[in-house]
Amino acid sequence: MTKPTKPVSEFGSEAEERAFWESHDSADHIDWSKAERARLPNLKPSSTSISIRLPNSLLERIKIAANKRDMPYQSLIKAWLTEKVDVKN
């Protein structure tokens, strides 16, 4: 047996919708028993900014290597880290 749901009005703006959901329970408006898992493969993965101390000479060598590959040095560092982590032992 499904739970009756209350209709949700159209919202004039994202801020109006956000305010509505901050003060209302979605279970009153959505039958979660019918929910299905969704895959969103095209979402950009979230990232976190970090700070790392490198010797100046190492950073310069990385920048030279990146320049030879015509890519930003941060991108090259990420690619190298990914390669290293993904190596199967």
Residue pairs with C-beta under 8 A, 6 or more apart in sequence:
2 31
2 33
2 34
3 27
3 31
3 33
5 28
5 29
5 30
5 31
6 28
6 29
7 29
8 20
8 29
11 17
11 20
26 32
54 62
59 73
62 73
62 76
62 77
63 73
65 73
65 76
66 72
66 73
66 75
66 76
67 73
69 76
71 79
